[in-house]
Amino acid sequence: MSDSPGIRPTILVVDDMAPVRQVVARTLREDGYRVFEAGSGSEALQLVREFPVDLVVTDVRMQAMSGTELARIVRAERPAIPILLISGYAPPEGAPPEIPFLSKPFHADLLLATVRKLVATTAP
């Protein structure tokens, strides 16, 4: 979590469909969060490894690396970072049960409420 007063948490939004990623990112930015965007799991891992990230919001179904696979790697390398899975399909089989899931389409208020809850649970 960002320790400086007044600085909002940094959220990484991962989705291989640019329009979806951009809508989620814009919603979060409008609520005051600092947002990075990644179009793939490998790009997301690079950002997680390079920058302090307070939350990862990732689509489940992506090319090359699924969001579930990304979540497992992030959990192994950075266990303190909460993850939110999003998908237009049912919750993925085999996803860790402790990782929250939102089904697309979702209302911006639900996204923001879920993000606030996840970020608050990791606050120092």
N, C-alpha and C positions, 0 to 999 in steps of 0.2 A: 504494500500500500504506500502511496506517496506520503512522505512525512511532513512536507511543508504545508502550513496552514493556508487554506484558500486554493490549493491545487487539487483539482479533481482527479480521480483515478484514471489510469490509462487502460483502455479496452482494445483488444485485438479482435477484429471482426473478420472471419474467414468464410468465404463462399466463392465457389468457382463461377457462379452466375453474377456478373458485375451489377446488374440492376438491383438484385436482392441485397447484395453486399452494400451497395451505395445507400439504399433506403434505410437499412439497419444502422449504418454508420452515421448518416445524417440525423436520424432520430436521436442517437446517443450524443452527437455533437451539440445538437440543439438543447439538450439537457445539461450541457456543460462539461461533458467528458472529453478527455483527450482520446482520439481514436486513431489506431493504425488499421490498415486494411491489407488483407492478403487474399490472393486468388487461388491459392493451393496450400495443401498441408506442408509441403517442403518450404514454401515461402514463409508460412506462419512459424514454423520451427526456427527459421533463421531469425525472425523478429523477436521471438521469445528468448532466444539465446543472446541477442544483442542489446535488448532494451528491457527496462523494468516494466513488466506488464502486470496489471492487477486483476484482469479477468480475460478469458478467452471465450468468445461467442463463435461457435462454428457450426456450419451446416454438416449434416451427417453424410450425405451422398455427394462425393466429389471424385473427380478423376484422380488416378494414381494412388492417393492416400485418402481414406475416408476420415470423416470427423471423429469417429470412434477410435480409429487408429491414432490420429493426432492426439486425442484426449489421453490415450494410454501413454504415449511418449511424453507429453507434457507432465502428466502425473508422476512419471518415473523420474524426470529430470528436475521438475519444479513443483513438488507436491503442494506447496502453499497457494498456488494459483488456482482459483476456482474456474470451472468450465461450465458453459451452458451450451447444450446441444439444441439445434433447431433443424426441423425438417418438415417437408410437405407430406411425409409418410409417417407410418406408425413408429413409435419408439424402436430404435434398432435392437435386435436381439444381441445379447452379449455385451451391451453397454453397461458400464459400472452403474449399479442402481443408485449410488449416491450423487450421480451427476444429473442435475435437473434437465428437463426436456420441454421445449415449446414446439407445438405443432403449427406449421405455417398453413394458412395465413393467421397471424396473431395481431391483436390491436397494439398500437404503440404503448398504451398505458400498461398493458400486461408485460411487455418487454421491459419497460423502465422499472416497474415494480420488482420484477425478478432480478434485474441487474442491481438495483439498490440493495436488495436483500443479500445477494451474493457478495457484493463489495463490502457491506456492513459486517458480514461474518468474518472477513479477513482483516478488518481494521485493527491496528495495534491497540 
